């Protein structure tokens, strides 16, 4: 008997990424959730791969940009446009 999958992790995606995930899962004839699990377990098994490390770095930079943009927007809403 396989281990029960009781833990959950929510991953934010763009609408385009979600559509691409759904299409890839459909082609593979599994659910998007199971397809995501395959991708995650594959990536975890290859975390030392230089290409994957570059992808992770790119996502870190993109997340920092999104955070900074959100902070700027919140400051503008609170104090008005600075300039």
MMTF fields as JSON, N, C-alpha, C and O atoms, coordinates in Angstrom:
{
  "mmtfVersion": "1.0.0",
  "mmtfProducer": "UNKNOWN",
  "numBonds": 331,
  "numAtoms": 332,
  "numGroups": 83,
  "numChains": 1,
  "numModels": 1,
  "chainsPerModel": [1],
  "groupsPerChain": [83],
  "chainIdList": ["A"],
  "bondAtomList": [4, 2, 8, 6, 12, 10, 16, 14, 20, 18, 24, 22, 28, 26, 32, 30, 36, 34, 40, 38, 44, 42, 48, 46, 52, 50, 56, 54, 60, 58, 64, 62, 68, 66, 72, 70, 76, 74, 80, 78, 84, 82, 88, 86, 92, 90, 96, 94, 100, 98, 104, 102, 108, 106, 112, 110, 116, 114, 120, 118, 124, 122, 128, 126, 132, 130, 136, 134, 140, 138, 144, 142, 148, 146, 152, 150, 156, 154, 160, 158, 164, 162, 168, 166, 172, 170, 176, 174, 180, 178, 184, 182, 188, 186, 192, 190, 196, 194, 200, 198, 204, 202, 208, 206, 212, 210, 216, 214, 220, 218, 224, 222, 228, 226, 232, 230, 236, 234, 240, 238, 244, 242, 248, 246, 252, 250, 256, 254, 260, 258, 264, 262, 268, 266, 272, 270, 276, 274, 280, 278, 284, 282, 288, 286, 292, 290, 296, 294, 300, 298, 304, 302, 308, 306, 312, 310, 316, 314, 320, 318, 324, 322, 328, 326],
  "bondOrderList": [1, 1, 1, 1, 1, 1, 1, 1, 1, 1, 1, 1, 1, 1, 1, 1, 1, 1, 1, 1, 1, 1, 1, 1, 1, 1, 1, 1, 1, 1, 1, 1, 1, 1, 1, 1, 1, 1, 1, 1, 1, 1, 1, 1, 1, 1, 1, 1, 1, 1, 1, 1, 1, 1, 1, 1, 1, 1, 1, 1, 1, 1, 1, 1, 1, 1, 1, 1, 1, 1, 1, 1, 1, 1, 1, 1, 1, 1, 1, 1, 1, 1],
  "groupList": [{"groupName": "UNK", "atomNameList": ["N", "CA", "C", "O"], "elementList": ["N", "C", "C", "O"], "formalChargeList": [0, 0, 0, 0], "bondAtomList": [1, 0, 2, 1, 3, 2], "bondOrderList": [1, 1, 2], "singleLetterCode": "X", "chemCompType": "L-PEPTIDE LINKING"}],
  "groupTypeList": [0, 0, 0, 0, 0, 0, 0, 0, 0, 0, 0, 0, 0, 0, 0, 0, 0, 0, 0, 0, 0, 0, 0, 0, 0, 0, 0, 0, 0, 0, 0, 0, 0, 0, 0, 0, 0, 0, 0, 0, 0, 0, 0, 0, 0, 0, 0, 0, 0, 0, 0, 0, 0, 0, 0, 0, 0, 0, 0, 0, 0, 0, 0, 0, 0, 0, 0, 0, 0, 0, 0, 0, 0, 0, 0, 0, 0, 0, 0, 0, 0, 0, 0],
  "groupIdList": [1, 2, 3, 4, 5, 6, 7, 8, 9, 10, 11, 12, 13, 14, 15, 16, 17, 18, 19, 20, 21, 22, 23, 24, 25, 26, 27, 28, 29, 30, 31, 32, 33, 34, 35, 36, 37, 38, 39, 40, 41, 42, 43, 44, 45, 46, 47, 48, 49, 50, 51, 52, 53, 54, 55, 56, 57, 58, 59, 60, 61, 62, 63, 64, 65, 66, 67, 68, 69, 70, 71, 72, 73, 74, 75, 76, 77, 78, 79, 80, 81, 82, 83],
  "secStructList": [7, 7, 7, 7, 7, 7, 7, 7, 7, 7, 7, 7, 7, 7, 2, 2, 2, 2, 2, 2, 2, 2, 2, 2, 2, 2, 2, 2, 6, 1, 7, 2, 2, 2, 2, 2, 2, 2, 2, 2, 2, 2, 2, 2, 2, 6, 6, 6, 7, 2, 2, 2, 2, 2, 2, 2, 2, 2, 2, 2, 2, 2, 2, 2, 2, 2, 2, 2, 2, 2, 2, 2, 2, 2, 2, 2, 2, 2, 2, 7, 7, 7, 7],
  "xCoordList": [0.847, 0.0, 0.893, 1.879, 0.554, 1.36, 0.985, -0.094, 1.917, 1.718, 0.56, 0.402, -0.247, -1.354, -0.798, 0.125, -1.354, -0.926, -1.809, -2.812, -1.429, -2.283, -1.849, -2.612, -0.66, -0.168, -0.538, -0.641, -0.735, -1.118, -0.178, 0.361, 0.018, 0.821, 0.13, -0.083, -0.214, -0.849, 0.259, 1.178, 0.162, 1.162, 0.459, -0.375, 0.786, 0.159, 0.684, 1.883, -0.222, 0.116, -0.596, -1.621, -0.039, -0.772, -1.878, -1.853, -2.834, -3.898, -3.327, -3.817, -2.286, -1.653, -0.935, -1.002, -0.249, 0.441, -0.563, -0.328, -1.681, -2.7, -3.278, -3.485, -3.54, -4.07, -3.067, -3.448, -1.793, -0.755, -0.653, -0.482, -0.76, -0.739, -1.917, -1.755, -3.086, -4.282, -4.158, -4.541, -3.624, -3.46, -2.439, -2.662, -1.319, -0.304, -0.868, -0.602, -1.645, -2.258, -3.25, -3.33, -3.995, -4.974, -4.271, -4.722, -3.169, -2.399, -1.87, -1.852, -1.438, -0.906, -2.013, -1.742, -3.256, -4.434, -4.44, -4.78, -4.052, -4.154, -4.669, -4.784, -4.973, -5.482, -4.345, -3.181, -4.676, -3.644, -2.911, -1.712, -3.607, -2.964, -1.917, -0.819, -2.251, -1.275, -0.119, 1.03, -0.426, 0.644, 1.591, 2.807, 1.035, 1.855, 2.734, 3.902, 2.171, 2.946, 4.128, 5.23, 3.908, 4.999, 6.094, 7.278, 5.691, 6.672, 7.467, 8.684, 6.776, 7.449, 8.418, 9.567, 7.978, 8.861, 10.04, 11.142, 9.825, 10.939, 11.949, 13.152, 11.46, 12.347, 13.105, 14.288, 12.444, 13.125, 14.254, 15.282, 14.061, 15.091, 16.236, 17.273, 16.054, 17.063, 17.475, 17.882, 17.374, 17.607, 19.041, 19.296, 19.971, 21.359, 21.622, 22.712, 20.666, 20.815, 21.026, 20.236, 22.061, 22.337, 21.183, 20.92, 20.503, 19.386, 18.253, 17.652, 17.971, 16.927, 17.327, 16.488, 18.598, 19.066, 18.865, 18.513, 19.083, 18.847, 17.363, 16.998, 16.515, 15.072, 14.636, 13.799, 15.203, 14.884, 15.339, 14.6, 16.544, 17.048, 16.141, 15.824, 15.729, 14.822, 13.517, 12.991, 12.987, 11.738, 11.95, 11.067, 13.108, 13.415, 13.436, 12.883, 14.065, 14.136, 12.756, 12.42, 11.959, 10.611, 9.749, 8.964, 9.89, 9.123, 9.52, 8.663, 10.811, 11.272, 10.696, 10.288, 10.661, 10.072, 8.593, 8.112, 7.857, 6.423, 6.202, 5.287, 7.036, 6.912, 7.175, 6.437, 8.223, 8.554, 7.435, 7.078, 6.89, 5.8, 4.578, 3.91, 4.287, 3.159, 3.377, 2.444, 4.605, 4.924, 4.79, 4.275, 5.257, 5.122, 3.656, 3.258, 2.86, 1.432, 0.744, -0.09, 1.097, 0.507, 0.918, 0.098, 2.179, 2.646, 1.93, 1.542, 1.753, 1.042, -0.405, -0.949, -1.035, -2.426, -2.539, -3.519, -1.545, -1.61, -1.212, -1.87, -0.125, 0.434, 0.359, 0.787, -0.175, -0.228, 1.068, 2.063, 1.046, 2.226, 3.327, 3.108, 4.504, 5.677, 6.414, 6.477, 6.953, 7.702, 8.159, 8.814],
  "yCoordList": [-1.176, 0.0, 1.241, 1.3, 2.209, 3.425, 4.388, 4.31, 5.296, 6.276, 7.213, 7.618, 7.552, 8.48, 9.882, 10.323, 10.564, 11.922, 12.912, 13.386, 13.221, 14.054, 15.514, 16.359, 15.826, 17.202, 17.959, 17.373, 19.26, 20.111, 21.296, 21.766, 21.777, 22.964, 23.732, 23.192, 24.963, 25.807, 26.524, 27.091, 26.492, 27.132, 28.148, 27.772, 29.436, 30.439, 30.339, 30.174, 30.44, 30.384, 31.514, 32.019, 31.903, 32.819, 32.027, 30.796, 32.718, 32.005, 31.218, 30.137, 31.763, 31.054, 29.792, 28.752, 29.886, 28.709, 27.63, 26.445, 28.04, 27.073, 26.383, 25.17, 27.131, 26.533, 25.559, 24.484, 25.926, 25.043, 23.76, 22.668, 23.905, 22.743, 21.822, 20.606, 22.401, 21.598, 20.866, 19.701, 21.548, 20.923, 19.789, 18.721, 20.019, 18.968, 17.758, 16.618, 18.002, 16.901, 16.143, 14.916, 16.873, 16.242, 15.324, 14.207, 15.804, 14.982, 13.731, 12.649, 13.879, 12.748, 11.86, 10.795, 12.307, 11.574, 11.37, 10.296, 12.439, 12.457, 13.825, 14.734, 13.963, 15.253, 16.266, 15.883, 17.559, 18.584, 18.444, 18.714, 18.03, 17.837, 16.736, 16.9, 15.623, 14.532, 14.92, 14.558, 15.653, 16.101, 17.038, 16.966, 17.908, 18.802, 18.004, 18.337, 16.948, 16.09, 15.463, 15.391, 15.015, 14.453, 15.496, 15.203, 16.717, 17.779, 18.097, 18.269, 18.174, 18.489, 17.373, 17.65, 16.13, 15.036, 14.902, 14.557, 15.169, 15.147, 16.245, 15.991, 17.455, 18.578, 18.326, 18.65, 17.758, 17.465, 16.458, 16.531, 15.538, 14.549, 15.092, 14.442, 16.283, 16.892, 18.285, 19.119, 18.54, 19.894, 20.382, 21.578, 19.495, 19.916, 20.259, 20.723, 20.043, 20.325, 21.824, 22.623, 22.226, 23.655, 24.409, 25.561, 23.78, 24.442, 24.716, 25.79, 23.749, 23.948, 25.055, 25.856, 25.104, 26.173, 27.549, 28.502, 27.659, 28.929, 29.288, 30.453, 28.288, 28.53, 29.015, 29.911, 28.422, 28.833, 30.275, 31.078, 30.598, 31.963, 32.957, 34.021, 32.608, 33.473, 33.705, 34.819, 32.661, 32.81, 33.653, 34.421, 33.521, 34.361, 35.831, 36.676, 36.135, 37.521, 38.051, 39.192, 37.226, 37.639, 37.888, 38.836, 37.047, 37.236, 38.536, 39.253, 38.841, 40.094, 41.289, 42.273, 41.208, 42.29, 42.469, 43.596, 41.342, 41.431, 42.046, 42.848, 41.673, 42.218, 43.724, 44.489, 44.14, 45.57, 46.349, 47.443, 45.798, 46.473, 46.607, 47.641, 45.571, 45.623, 46.665, 47.369, 46.764, 47.761, 49.174, 50.064, 49.38, 50.705, 51.074, 52.208, 50.115, 50.374, 50.706, 51.609, 49.975, 50.235, 51.613, 52.328, 51.989, 53.313, 54.417, 55.429, 54.224, 55.226, 55.347, 56.451, 54.231, 54.271, 54.985, 55.683, 54.809, 55.41, 56.875, 57.705, 57.202, 58.547, 59.313, 60.465, 58.694, 59.349, 59.163, 58.691, 59.531, 59.373, 60.301, 61.497, 59.746, 60.531, 60.953, 60.181, 62.113, 62.399, 63.729, 64.016],
  "zCoordList": [0.0, 0.0, 0.0, 0.735, -0.808, -0.881, 0.242, 0.827, 0.518, 1.58, 1.233, 0.081, 2.241, 2.055, 1.8, 2.484, 0.831, 0.48, 1.224, 0.691, 2.459, 3.307, 3.36, 3.827, 2.9, 2.969, 1.697, 0.62, 1.837, 0.701, 0.595, 1.598, -0.631, -0.892, -2.011, -3.096, -1.759, -2.771, -3.547, -2.955, -4.863, -5.718, -6.611, -7.435, -6.459, -7.316, -8.743, -8.965, -9.7, -11.119, -11.847, -11.388, -12.986, -13.854, -14.541, -14.542, -15.117, -15.834, -17.006, -17.332, -17.642, -18.758, -18.284, -18.939, -17.142, -16.596, -16.201, -16.436, -15.601, -15.211, -16.437, -16.422, -17.488, -18.714, -19.319, -19.783, -19.317, -19.84, -19.0, -19.541, -17.676, -16.789, -17.081, -17.18, -17.217, -17.505, -18.832, -18.943, -19.836, -21.154, -21.097, -21.668, -20.408, -20.287, -19.547, -19.927, -18.494, -17.747, -18.616, -18.559, -19.409, -20.299, -21.295, -21.546, -21.857, -22.808, -22.109, -22.697, -20.856, -20.091, -19.522, -18.967, -19.664, -19.202, -17.686, -17.191, -16.95, -15.497, -15.076, -15.898, -13.819, -13.328, -13.23, -13.117, -13.274, -13.083, -11.748, -11.673, -10.708, -9.412, -9.451, -8.92, -10.075, -10.19, -11.102, -10.848, -12.156, -13.054, -12.301, -12.474, -11.473, -10.654, -9.706, -9.504, -9.124, -8.231, -8.968, -8.424, -10.188, -10.992, -11.196, -11.029, -11.559, -11.784, -10.525, -10.579, -9.394, -8.136, -7.747, -7.404, -7.794, -7.392, -8.349, -7.923, -9.624, -10.583, -10.243, -10.192, -10.013, -9.698, -8.398, -8.303, -7.404, -6.145, -6.342, -5.67, -7.248, -7.54, -8.371, -8.504, -8.934, -9.811, -9.337, -10.146, -8.043, -7.536, -7.682, -7.542, -7.957, -8.185, -9.653, -9.987, -10.511, -11.939, -12.151, -11.648, -12.878, -13.077, -13.744, -13.398, -14.683, -15.357, -14.362, -14.38, -13.505, -12.495, -11.533, -11.123, -11.171, -10.279, -10.908, -10.213, -12.208, -12.901, -12.909, -12.746, -13.099, -13.062, -11.678, -11.566, -10.63, -9.263, -9.032, -8.461, -9.471, -9.33, -10.059, -9.526, -11.267, -12.018, -11.287, -11.289, -10.659, -9.908, -8.657, -8.276, -8.01, -6.85, -7.249, -6.545, -8.362, -8.832, -9.208, -8.892, -9.88, -10.267, -9.036, -9.011, -8.015, -6.777, -6.087, -5.57, -6.077, -5.473, -6.227, -5.611, -7.553, -8.359, -8.052, -7.937, -7.916, -7.611, -6.236, -6.051, -5.275, -3.921, -3.921, -3.299, -4.617, -4.683, -5.376, -4.937, -6.443, -7.146, -6.244, -6.25, -5.474, -4.541, -3.456, -3.068, -2.967, -1.932, -2.485, -1.809, -3.724, -4.347, -4.511, -4.244, -4.949, -5.158, -3.829, -3.766, -2.776, -1.459, -0.943, -0.368, -1.145, -0.709, -1.473, -0.89, -2.775, -3.58, -3.139, -3.101, -2.806, -2.356, -1.009, -0.75, -0.17, 1.155, 1.143, 1.771, 0.424, 0.49, -0.823, -0.891, -1.855, -3.157, -3.915, -3.367, -5.156, -6.014, -5.555, -5.363, -5.381, -4.998, -6.257, -7.214, -6.282, -7.449, -7.645, -8.647]
}
